[in-house]
Amino acid sequence: MICNLPIYQEVTIMPYTFNPQNKHQAPSFDEVFQPATNAMIGMPPLETRGNRPLQMNFEDQLRALVFFHLEEHTSAQHLLQVLREDEFAREVIAPKAGIKKSSFSEAINCRGLEQCAYVFDKLQKQAASILPTQHPELGDLVGIDGSLLAAVLSMQWADYKKGVKKAKVHVGFDLNHSIPRKMFLTHGNGAERSFVSQILSPGQTGVMDRGYQCHKCFDRWQEEHKFFVCRIKANTKKTCIKAHEVKPDSIIFYDALVLLGTPGVTQTEKPLRLVGYRVEGTTYWVATNRYDLSAEQIAFIFKLRWDIEEFFAWWKRHLKVYHLIARSEYGLMVQILAGLITYLLLAIYCHRHYHEKVSIKRVRELRIKIQNEARKLASNAEALKNVKEQQAWYAYANT
């Protein structure tokens, strides 16, 4: 089963409003979270599915999930314990009345997906408008790849192989701004090529590794007016239509208009460009329908594909995105979207403060700021408690 982002329908909704007085002030966390608050304007309302009132509104839900990823909590129980026992988390992150395990689980696994998708979409557009475009001369580049998530046996929908459950995240990554753009979730054996058409828009260039090689797809993407730069297997049959001259001192050794595959069997119907080059002893064959760029630029575009690999590695390692706090497809989609939203918030924060990309150094600095504010909040709370106790004592002594 495929869990896609929901399609938004035009409905009459009440505008979303944010009241900063609902929470104690936490300058650093509030600053990081503020772009998400802005993105919630016009958001579809979160509604209860029964007669019980909501124990956690969407703002509370998203704040808790961003806090979960930012502070590297290792499980839902870990997060809930912090929300219950930590002064800062209880006052700044948790709902006013607190949140119980059953209510939290219900909220994550049953509600908030449409709202998360809405906020993610608005936030990635906001980030793209703020962050500098790194390679404007190369066009709108989207790295496309999948990443496996370790699941548990109770997640029956996450088929992978006997005795092993895994899910797969399919991501479109904006290579010019180094941020995620689109995401889909399937079981671990979910096909990857089918998502290219859903991730790419006409005029964009998808940058992909050999797992996405498909000659019928190459034809279809060209019909859809979508560009691609895709590495292919070295033993792929090539029928040269027109060879282009290559420079003798270049890494490029081949540049031609070709048909790929066996004639009458797997051969492409539409010709495309094939670029061959060598880097540090490794030979690369890259198929593309970008004729406006030099062969060296095509090679450079494929090199940029590595950025999505680095994103997956950093995201997993430093935001603990794959520590499961949900077991259902729905809940895991909510969790993954919240992890992507956290990354976007950090990208905006790091650019505004340091004009840098997201780095663990800056994230650690942010965590320390939040922890210092947490100590200050706890200290103020203790001081206020002492004042109230003294006032009560004097009131008693005067009677």
C-alpha positions as a Markdown table, in Angstrom:
| # | Residue | x | y | z |
|---|---|---|---|---|
| 1 | Met | 0.0 | 0.0 | 0.0 |
| 2 | Ile | 1.2 | 3.5 | -0.8 |
| 3 | Cys | 0.6 | 6.3 | 1.6 |
| 4 | Asn | 0.7 | 9.6 | -0.4 |
| 5 | Leu | 0.3 | 13.1 | 0.8 |
| 6 | Pro | -3.4 | 14.0 | 0.9 |
| 7 | Ile | -5.0 | 16.0 | -1.9 |
| 8 | Tyr | -6.4 | 19.2 | -0.5 |
| 9 | Gln | -10.0 | 20.0 | -1.3 |
| 10 | Glu | -11.4 | 23.5 | -1.3 |
| 11 | Val | -13.3 | 23.8 | 1.9 |
| 12 | Thr | -14.5 | 26.7 | 4.1 |
| 13 | Ile | -12.3 | 26.9 | 7.1 |
| 14 | Met | -11.7 | 29.2 | 10.0 |
| 15 | Pro | -8.4 | 31.0 | 9.9 |
| 16 | Tyr | -5.7 | 29.6 | 12.2 |
| 17 | Thr | -4.6 | 32.0 | 14.9 |
| 18 | Phe | -1.7 | 31.7 | 17.3 |
| 19 | Asn | -1.7 | 33.1 | 20.8 |
| 20 | Pro | 1.8 | 33.3 | 22.3 |
| 21 | Gln | 0.4 | 33.7 | 25.7 |
| 22 | Asn | -0.8 | 30.1 | 25.7 |
| 23 | Lys | 2.8 | 29.0 | 26.5 |
| 24 | His | 5.6 | 30.3 | 28.7 |
| 25 | Gln | 8.1 | 32.3 | 26.7 |
| 26 | Ala | 11.0 | 30.2 | 25.3 |
| 27 | Pro | 12.8 | 32.5 | 22.9 |
| 28 | Ser | 15.1 | 30.1 | 21.1 |
| 29 | Phe | 12.5 | 27.3 | 20.6 |
| 30 | Asp | 9.8 | 29.8 | 19.7 |
| 31 | Glu | 12.1 | 31.4 | 17.1 |
| 32 | Val | 12.9 | 28.1 | 15.5 |
| 33 | Phe | 9.2 | 27.1 | 15.5 |
| 34 | Gln | 7.8 | 30.5 | 14.3 |
| 35 | Pro | 8.0 | 29.7 | 10.5 |
| 36 | Ala | 5.8 | 26.6 | 11.2 |
| 37 | Thr | 3.4 | 28.8 | 13.0 |
| 38 | Asn | 3.2 | 31.1 | 10.0 |
| 39 | Ala | 2.8 | 28.1 | 7.7 |
| 40 | Met | -0.3 | 27.0 | 9.7 |
| 41 | Ile | -2.3 | 30.0 | 8.5 |
| 42 | Gly | -5.1 | 28.7 | 6.4 |
| 43 | Met | -4.5 | 25.2 | 7.5 |
| 44 | Pro | -7.4 | 22.7 | 7.4 |
| 45 | Pro | -8.8 | 22.5 | 10.9 |
| 46 | Leu | -8.0 | 19.5 | 13.1 |
| 47 | Glu | -11.2 | 17.8 | 14.2 |
| 48 | Thr | -12.0 | 15.1 | 16.7 |
| 49 | Arg | -13.4 | 11.8 | 15.3 |
| 50 | Gly | -15.7 | 11.2 | 18.2 |
| 51 | Asn | -17.5 | 12.9 | 21.0 |
| 52 | Arg | -14.4 | 13.3 | 23.2 |
| 53 | Pro | -12.7 | 16.7 | 22.9 |
| 54 | Leu | -9.2 | 16.9 | 21.5 |
| 55 | Gln | -6.6 | 16.3 | 24.2 |
| 56 | Met | -3.9 | 17.7 | 21.9 |
| 57 | Asn | -4.4 | 20.3 | 19.2 |
| 58 | Phe | -2.3 | 20.3 | 16.1 |
| 59 | Glu | 0.0 | 23.1 | 17.3 |
| 60 | Asp | 0.7 | 21.0 | 20.5 |
| 61 | Gln | 1.2 | 17.9 | 18.4 |
| 62 | Leu | 3.7 | 19.5 | 16.0 |
| 63 | Arg | 5.6 | 21.3 | 18.8 |
| 64 | Ala | 6.0 | 17.9 | 20.6 |
| 65 | Leu | 7.2 | 16.2 | 17.4 |
| 66 | Val | 9.7 | 19.0 | 16.6 |
| 67 | Phe | 10.9 | 18.9 | 20.2 |
| 68 | Phe | 11.3 | 15.1 | 19.9 |
| 69 | His | 13.6 | 15.4 | 16.8 |
| 70 | Leu | 15.5 | 18.4 | 18.0 |
| 71 | Glu | 16.3 | 17.0 | 21.4 |
| 72 | Glu | 17.2 | 13.5 | 20.2 |
| 73 | His | 14.6 | 11.6 | 22.3 |
| 74 | Thr | 14.9 | 7.9 | 21.6 |
| 75 | Ser | 11.2 | 6.7 | 21.9 |
| 76 | Ala | 7.7 | 7.9 | 22.5 |
| 77 | Gln | 7.9 | 6.9 | 26.2 |
| 78 | His | 11.1 | 9.0 | 26.5 |
| 79 | Leu | 9.3 | 12.0 | 25.0 |
| 80 | Leu | 6.2 | 11.6 | 27.2 |
| 81 | Gln | 8.3 | 11.3 | 30.3 |
| 82 | Val | 10.1 | 14.5 | 29.5 |
| 83 | Leu | 6.8 | 16.2 | 28.7 |
| 84 | Arg | 5.6 | 15.1 | 32.1 |
| 85 | Glu | 8.6 | 15.6 | 34.3 |
| 86 | Asp | 10.8 | 18.3 | 32.7 |
| 87 | Glu | 9.8 | 21.8 | 33.8 |
| 88 | Phe | 10.6 | 23.4 | 30.4 |
| 89 | Ala | 8.9 | 20.7 | 28.3 |
| 90 | Arg | 5.9 | 20.7 | 30.6 |
| 91 | Glu | 5.4 | 24.5 | 30.5 |
| 92 | Val | 6.5 | 25.2 | 26.9 |
| 93 | Ile | 5.9 | 22.1 | 24.8 |
| 94 | Ala | 3.1 | 19.9 | 26.4 |
| 95 | Pro | -0.6 | 20.8 | 26.2 |
| 96 | Lys | -1.8 | 22.8 | 29.2 |
| 97 | Ala | -3.5 | 19.8 | 30.8 |
| 98 | Gly | -0.7 | 17.4 | 30.0 |
| 99 | Ile | -0.9 | 14.4 | 27.7 |
| 100 | Lys | -1.3 | 10.7 | 28.5 |
| 101 | Lys | 0.3 | 7.9 | 26.5 |
| 102 | Ser | -3.1 | 6.7 | 25.1 |
| 103 | Ser | -4.1 | 10.2 | 24.0 |
| 104 | Phe | -0.6 | 10.8 | 22.4 |
| 105 | Ser | -0.7 | 7.5 | 20.6 |
| 106 | Glu | -4.2 | 8.3 | 19.3 |
| 107 | Ala | -3.2 | 11.7 | 18.1 |
| 108 | Ile | -0.1 | 10.5 | 16.2 |
| 109 | Asn | -1.7 | 7.5 | 14.6 |
| 110 | Cys | -5.1 | 8.9 | 13.8 |
| 111 | Arg | -4.9 | 12.7 | 13.3 |
| 112 | Gly | -2.7 | 15.5 | 11.9 |
| 113 | Leu | -1.5 | 14.0 | 8.6 |
| 114 | Glu | -3.4 | 16.5 | 6.4 |
| 115 | Gln | -2.2 | 19.3 | 8.6 |
| 116 | Cys | 1.4 | 18.0 | 8.6 |
| 117 | Ala | 1.4 | 17.8 | 4.8 |
| 118 | Tyr | 0.0 | 21.3 | 4.5 |
| 119 | Val | 2.6 | 22.8 | 6.8 |
| 120 | Phe | 5.4 | 20.9 | 5.1 |
| 121 | Asp | 4.3 | 22.1 | 1.7 |
| 122 | Lys | 4.1 | 25.7 | 2.8 |
| 123 | Leu | 7.3 | 25.5 | 4.8 |
| 124 | Gln | 9.4 | 24.1 | 2.0 |
| 125 | Lys | 8.2 | 26.8 | -0.4 |
| 126 | Gln | 9.0 | 29.4 | 2.3 |
| 127 | Ala | 12.5 | 27.9 | 2.8 |
| 128 | Ala | 13.2 | 27.9 | -1.0 |
| 129 | Ser | 12.3 | 31.6 | -1.2 |
| 130 | Ile | 14.7 | 32.4 | 1.7 |
| 131 | Leu | 17.7 | 30.2 | 1.0 |
| 132 | Pro | 20.2 | 31.1 | -1.7 |
| 133 | Thr | 20.0 | 29.3 | -5.0 |
| 134 | Gln | 23.3 | 27.5 | -5.4 |
| 135 | His | 23.4 | 26.6 | -9.1 |
| 136 | Pro | 20.8 | 28.7 | -11.0 |
| 137 | Glu | 22.5 | 28.2 | -14.3 |
| 138 | Leu | 21.7 | 24.4 | -14.1 |
| 139 | Gly | 17.9 | 24.8 | -13.7 |
| 140 | Asp | 15.5 | 23.4 | -11.1 |
| 141 | Leu | 17.3 | 20.2 | -9.9 |
| 142 | Val | 15.6 | 17.6 | -7.8 |
| 143 | Gly | 17.5 | 14.7 | -6.4 |
| 144 | Ile | 15.3 | 11.6 | -6.2 |
| 145 | Asp | 16.1 | 8.6 | -4.0 |
| 146 | Gly | 14.6 | 6.2 | -1.4 |
| 147 | Ser | 15.7 | 5.3 | 2.1 |
| 148 | Leu | 14.7 | 2.2 | 4.2 |
| 149 | Leu | 13.4 | 2.5 | 7.7 |
| 150 | Ala | 13.7 | -0.4 | 10.1 |
| 151 | Ala | 10.2 | -1.5 | 11.2 |
| 152 | Val | 9.0 | -4.0 | 13.8 |
| 153 | Leu | 7.2 | -7.3 | 13.2 |
| 154 | Ser | 3.8 | -5.8 | 14.3 |
| 155 | Met | 3.9 | -3.5 | 11.4 |
| 156 | Gln | 2.2 | -5.9 | 9.0 |
| 157 | Trp | 1.9 | -3.5 | 6.2 |
| 158 | Ala | 5.7 | -2.9 | 6.0 |
| 159 | Asp | 6.6 | -5.9 | 3.8 |
| 160 | Tyr | 10.3 | -6.5 | 3.1 |
| 161 | Lys | 11.4 | -10.1 | 3.5 |
| 162 | Lys | 10.6 | -13.1 | 5.7 |
| 163 | Gly | 11.2 | -12.1 | 9.4 |
| 164 | Val | 12.1 | -8.5 | 8.5 |
| 165 | Lys | 9.8 | -5.5 | 8.3 |
| 166 | Lys | 10.9 | -2.3 | 6.7 |
| 167 | Ala | 9.3 | 0.8 | 5.2 |
| 168 | Lys | 10.7 | 3.0 | 2.5 |
| 169 | Val | 10.7 | 6.8 | 2.2 |
| 170 | His | 10.8 | 8.2 | -1.3 |
| 171 | Val | 12.1 | 11.8 | -1.3 |
| 172 | Gly | 12.5 | 14.6 | -3.8 |
| 173 | Phe | 15.3 | 16.8 | -2.7 |
| 174 | Asp | 15.8 | 20.3 | -3.9 |
| 175 | Leu | 19.5 | 20.3 | -4.9 |
| 176 | Asn | 19.7 | 24.1 | -5.4 |
| 177 | His | 18.5 | 24.8 | -1.8 |
| 178 | Ser | 19.5 | 21.6 | 0.0 |
| 179 | Ile | 16.1 | 20.9 | 1.4 |
| 180 | Pro | 13.5 | 18.2 | 1.0 |
| 181 | Arg | 10.7 | 19.0 | -1.4 |
| 182 | Lys | 8.3 | 16.0 | -1.6 |
| 183 | Met | 7.9 | 12.7 | 0.2 |
| 184 | Phe | 6.0 | 9.4 | -0.2 |
| 185 | Leu | 5.9 | 6.3 | 2.0 |
| 186 | Thr | 5.6 | 2.7 | 1.0 |
| 187 | His | 6.5 | -0.8 | 2.3 |
| 188 | Gly | 10.2 | -1.7 | 2.0 |
| 189 | Asn | 9.7 | -3.4 | -1.4 |
| 190 | Gly | 7.9 | -0.4 | -2.8 |
| 191 | Ala | 8.9 | 0.4 | -6.4 |
| 192 | Glu | 10.9 | 3.6 | -6.7 |
| 193 | Arg | 10.6 | 4.6 | -10.4 |
| 194 | Ser | 6.8 | 5.2 | -10.2 |
| 195 | Phe | 7.4 | 8.1 | -7.9 |
| 196 | Val | 9.5 | 10.1 | -10.3 |
| 197 | Ser | 6.5 | 11.4 | -12.3 |
| 198 | Gln | 4.8 | 12.3 | -9.0 |
| 199 | Ile | 7.8 | 14.1 | -7.6 |
| 200 | Leu | 8.9 | 16.0 | -10.7 |
| 201 | Ser | 6.9 | 18.9 | -12.3 |
| 202 | Pro | 7.3 | 19.8 | -16.0 |
| 203 | Gly | 10.6 | 21.8 | -16.5 |
| 204 | Gln | 12.3 | 20.2 | -13.5 |
| 205 | Thr | 15.3 | 17.9 | -13.8 |
| 206 | Gly | 15.3 | 14.7 | -11.8 |
| 207 | Val | 18.8 | 13.5 | -10.8 |
| 208 | Met | 18.9 | 9.7 | -10.1 |
| 209 | Asp | 21.2 | 6.7 | -9.7 |
| 210 | Arg | 21.1 | 3.4 | -11.6 |
| 211 | Gly | 18.1 | 2.0 | -9.7 |
| 212 | Tyr | 15.9 | 4.4 | -11.7 |
| 213 | Gln | 17.1 | 3.3 | -15.1 |
| 214 | Cys | 14.0 | 2.4 | -17.1 |
| 215 | His | 13.8 | 2.9 | -20.9 |
| 216 | Lys | 10.0 | 3.2 | -21.0 |
| 217 | Cys | 10.2 | 5.7 | -18.2 |
| 218 | Phe | 12.8 | 7.7 | -20.1 |
| 219 | Asp | 10.3 | 7.9 | -23.0 |
| 220 | Arg | 7.4 | 8.8 | -20.7 |
| 221 | Trp | 9.3 | 11.5 | -18.8 |
| 222 | Gln | 10.2 | 13.2 | -22.1 |
| 223 | Glu | 6.5 | 13.1 | -23.1 |
| 224 | Glu | 5.7 | 14.7 | -19.8 |
| 225 | His | 8.2 | 17.5 | -20.5 |
| 226 | Lys | 10.3 | 16.5 | -17.5 |
| 227 | Phe | 14.1 | 16.4 | -17.6 |
| 228 | Phe | 16.3 | 13.8 | -16.1 |
| 229 | Val | 20.0 | 13.0 | -15.4 |
| 230 | Cys | 20.2 | 9.3 | -14.6 |
| 231 | Arg | 23.2 | 7.0 | -14.3 |
| 232 | Ile | 22.8 | 3.8 | -16.3 |
| 233 | Lys | 24.4 | 0.4 | -16.2 |
| 234 | Ala | 27.7 | 0.2 | -18.2 |
| 235 | Asn | 26.6 | -2.9 | -20.1 |
| 236 | Thr | 23.4 | -1.2 | -21.5 |
| 237 | Lys | 23.2 | -1.5 | -25.3 |
| 238 | Lys | 23.8 | 1.8 | -27.0 |
| 239 | Thr | 22.9 | 2.7 | -30.6 |
| 240 | Cys | 24.7 | 5.9 | -31.6 |
| 241 | Ile | 22.7 | 8.3 | -33.8 |
| 242 | Lys | 25.1 | 11.2 | -33.7 |
| 243 | Ala | 28.4 | 11.6 | -31.8 |
| 244 | His | 29.5 | 14.9 | -30.4 |
| 245 | Glu | 33.1 | 16.1 | -30.2 |
| 246 | Val | 34.8 | 15.8 | -26.8 |
| 247 | Lys | 37.8 | 17.7 | -25.5 |
| 248 | Pro | 41.0 | 15.7 | -25.2 |
| 249 | Asp | 41.8 | 17.1 | -21.7 |
| 250 | Ser | 38.3 | 16.6 | -20.3 |
| 251 | Ile | 37.0 | 13.9 | -18.0 |
| 252 | Ile | 34.4 | 13.3 | -20.7 |
| 253 | Phe | 35.2 | 10.5 | -23.2 |
| 254 | Tyr | 31.7 | 10.1 | -24.8 |
| 255 | Asp | 28.9 | 12.5 | -25.7 |
| 256 | Ala | 26.3 | 11.4 | -28.2 |
| 257 | Leu | 22.6 | 11.2 | -29.2 |
| 258 | Val | 21.6 | 7.5 | -28.8 |
| 259 | Leu | 18.9 | 5.0 | -28.4 |
| 260 | Leu | 19.3 | 2.7 | -25.4 |
| 261 | Gly | 18.4 | -0.9 | -25.1 |
| 262 | Thr | 17.9 | -3.9 | -27.5 |
| 263 | Pro | 16.1 | -3.0 | -30.7 |
| 264 | Gly | 12.5 | -4.3 | -30.8 |
| 265 | Val | 12.7 | -5.4 | -27.1 |
| 266 | Thr | 13.8 | -2.8 | -24.6 |
| 267 | Gln | 15.0 | 0.0 | -26.8 |
| 268 | Thr | 13.9 | 3.6 | -26.1 |
| 269 | Glu | 11.5 | 5.1 | -28.7 |
| 270 | Lys | 12.8 | 8.6 | -28.2 |
| 271 | Pro | 16.5 | 9.4 | -28.6 |
| 272 | Leu | 18.4 | 10.9 | -25.7 |
| 273 | Arg | 21.8 | 12.1 | -24.8 |
| 274 | Leu | 24.4 | 9.8 | -23.3 |
| 275 | Val | 27.5 | 11.2 | -21.5 |
| 276 | Gly | 30.4 | 9.0 | -20.4 |
| 277 | Tyr | 33.1 | 10.2 | -18.1 |
| 278 | Arg | 35.7 | 9.0 | -15.7 |
| 279 | Val | 36.6 | 10.3 | -12.2 |
| 280 | Glu | 39.3 | 8.7 | -10.0 |
| 281 | Gly | 39.2 | 5.5 | -11.9 |
| 282 | Thr | 35.4 | 5.1 | -11.9 |
| 283 | Thr | 33.5 | 5.2 | -15.2 |
| 284 | Tyr | 30.1 | 6.8 | -15.3 |
| 285 | Trp | 27.4 | 6.6 | -18.0 |
| 286 | Val | 24.7 | 9.2 | -17.6 |
| 287 | Ala | 21.5 | 9.4 | -19.7 |
| 288 | Thr | 19.8 | 12.8 | -20.0 |
| 289 | Asn | 17.5 | 14.9 | -22.1 |
| 290 | Arg | 19.3 | 18.1 | -21.2 |
| 291 | Tyr | 20.8 | 19.4 | -24.5 |
| 292 | Asp | 21.3 | 22.9 | -23.3 |
| 293 | Leu | 24.3 | 22.1 | -21.0 |
| 294 | Ser | 27.8 | 21.0 | -21.6 |
| 295 | Ala | 28.8 | 17.4 | -21.0 |
| 296 | Glu | 30.9 | 18.7 | -18.0 |
| 297 | Gln | 27.9 | 20.3 | -16.5 |
| 298 | Ile | 25.9 | 17.1 | -16.9 |
| 299 | Ala | 28.7 | 15.3 | -15.0 |
| 300 | Phe | 28.6 | 18.0 | -12.3 |
| 301 | Ile | 24.8 | 17.6 | -11.9 |
| 302 | Phe | 25.1 | 13.9 | -11.3 |
| 303 | Lys | 27.8 | 14.6 | -8.7 |
| 304 | Leu | 25.2 | 16.8 | -6.9 |
| 305 | Arg | 23.0 | 13.8 | -6.4 |
| 306 | Trp | 25.3 | 12.8 | -3.5 |
| 307 | Asp | 23.7 | 15.6 | -1.6 |
| 308 | Ile | 20.5 | 13.6 | -1.0 |
| 309 | Glu | 22.6 | 10.7 | 0.3 |
| 310 | Glu | 24.3 | 13.1 | 2.8 |
| 311 | Phe | 20.9 | 14.5 | 3.8 |
| 312 | Phe | 19.5 | 11.0 | 4.6 |
| 313 | Ala | 22.6 | 10.2 | 6.6 |
| 314 | Trp | 22.6 | 13.4 | 8.6 |
| 315 | Trp | 18.8 | 13.3 | 9.1 |
| 316 | Lys | 19.0 | 9.8 | 10.5 |
| 317 | Arg | 22.0 | 10.4 | 12.7 |
| 318 | His | 21.4 | 13.8 | 14.3 |
| 319 | Leu | 17.6 | 14.1 | 14.4 |
| 320 | Lys | 16.8 | 10.5 | 15.3 |
| 321 | Val | 14.1 | 10.5 | 12.7 |
| 322 | Tyr | 13.9 | 6.7 | 12.5 |
| 323 | His | 13.3 | 6.0 | 16.2 |
| 324 | Leu | 9.7 | 4.9 | 15.7 |
| 325 | Ile | 7.0 | 6.5 | 17.8 |
| 326 | Ala | 4.2 | 5.2 | 15.5 |
| 327 | Arg | 3.4 | 1.7 | 14.1 |
| 328 | Ser | 0.7 | 2.5 | 11.6 |
| 329 | Glu | 1.3 | 3.8 | 8.0 |
| 330 | Tyr | -0.6 | 6.9 | 9.0 |
| 331 | Gly | 1.3 | 7.5 | 12.2 |
| 332 | Leu | 4.7 | 6.9 | 10.5 |
| 333 | Met | 3.8 | 9.3 | 7.8 |
| 334 | Val | 3.0 | 11.9 | 10.4 |
| 335 | Gln | 6.3 | 11.2 | 12.2 |
| 336 | Ile | 8.4 | 11.4 | 9.0 |
| 337 | Leu | 6.7 | 14.6 | 7.8 |
| 338 | Ala | 7.4 | 16.1 | 11.3 |
| 339 | Gly | 11.1 | 15.1 | 10.9 |
| 340 | Leu | 11.2 | 16.9 | 7.5 |
| 341 | Ile | 9.5 | 19.9 | 9.0 |
| 342 | Thr | 12.1 | 20.0 | 11.7 |
| 343 | Tyr | 14.9 | 19.9 | 9.1 |
| 344 | Leu | 13.3 | 22.8 | 7.2 |
| 345 | Leu | 12.9 | 24.8 | 10.4 |
| 346 | Leu | 16.6 | 24.3 | 11.1 |
| 347 | Ala | 17.6 | 25.2 | 7.5 |
| 348 | Ile | 15.7 | 28.6 | 7.9 |
| 349 | Tyr | 17.2 | 29.2 | 11.4 |
| 350 | Cys | 20.8 | 28.4 | 10.3 |
| 351 | His | 20.5 | 30.7 | 7.3 |
| 352 | Arg | 19.0 | 33.6 | 9.2 |
| 353 | His | 21.6 | 33.4 | 12.0 |
| 354 | Tyr | 24.7 | 32.2 | 10.3 |
| 355 | His | 24.1 | 32.3 | 6.5 |
| 356 | Glu | 25.1 | 28.6 | 6.6 |
| 357 | Lys | 23.6 | 25.3 | 5.8 |
| 358 | Val | 22.3 | 23.0 | 8.6 |
| 359 | Ser | 25.2 | 21.6 | 10.6 |
| 360 | Ile | 25.4 | 19.6 | 13.8 |
| 361 | Lys | 27.6 | 22.4 | 15.3 |
| 362 | Arg | 24.8 | 24.9 | 14.9 |
| 363 | Val | 22.1 | 22.4 | 16.1 |
| 364 | Arg | 24.2 | 21.7 | 19.2 |
| 365 | Glu | 24.5 | 25.4 | 19.9 |
| 366 | Leu | 20.7 | 25.7 | 19.6 |
| 367 | Arg | 20.2 | 22.8 | 21.9 |
| 368 | Ile | 22.4 | 24.4 | 24.5 |
| 369 | Lys | 20.5 | 27.7 | 24.2 |
| 370 | Ile | 17.2 | 25.9 | 24.8 |
| 371 | Gln | 18.7 | 24.0 | 27.7 |
| 372 | Asn | 19.9 | 27.3 | 29.3 |
| 373 | Glu | 16.5 | 28.8 | 28.8 |
| 374 | Ala | 15.0 | 25.7 | 30.4 |
| 375 | Arg | 17.2 | 26.2 | 33.5 |
| 376 | Lys | 16.2 | 29.8 | 33.7 |
| 377 | Leu | 12.6 | 28.9 | 33.4 |
| 378 | Ala | 13.0 | 26.3 | 36.2 |
| 379 | Ser | 14.9 | 28.8 | 38.3 |
| 380 | Asn | 12.2 | 31.5 | 37.9 |
| 381 | Ala | 9.5 | 28.9 | 38.7 |
| 382 | Glu | 11.3 | 27.9 | 41.9 |
| 383 | Ala | 11.8 | 31.6 | 42.9 |
| 384 | Leu | 8.1 | 32.3 | 42.3 |
| 385 | Lys | 7.2 | 29.2 | 44.4 |
| 386 | Asn | 9.4 | 30.5 | 47.2 |
| 387 | Val | 7.7 | 34.0 | 47.0 |
| 388 | Lys | 4.3 | 32.4 | 47.2 |
| 389 | Glu | 5.3 | 30.3 | 50.2 |
| 390 | Gln | 6.7 | 33.4 | 52.0 |
| 391 | Gln | 3.5 | 35.3 | 51.2 |
| 392 | Ala | 1.4 | 32.5 | 52.6 |
| 393 | Trp | 3.6 | 32.3 | 55.7 |
| 394 | Tyr | 3.3 | 36.0 | 56.4 |
| 395 | Ala | -0.4 | 35.9 | 55.8 |
| 396 | Tyr | -0.7 | 33.1 | 58.3 |
| 397 | Ala | 1.6 | 34.9 | 60.8 |
| 398 | Asn | -0.5 | 38.1 | 60.7 |
| 399 | Thr | -3.7 | 36.3 | 61.6 |
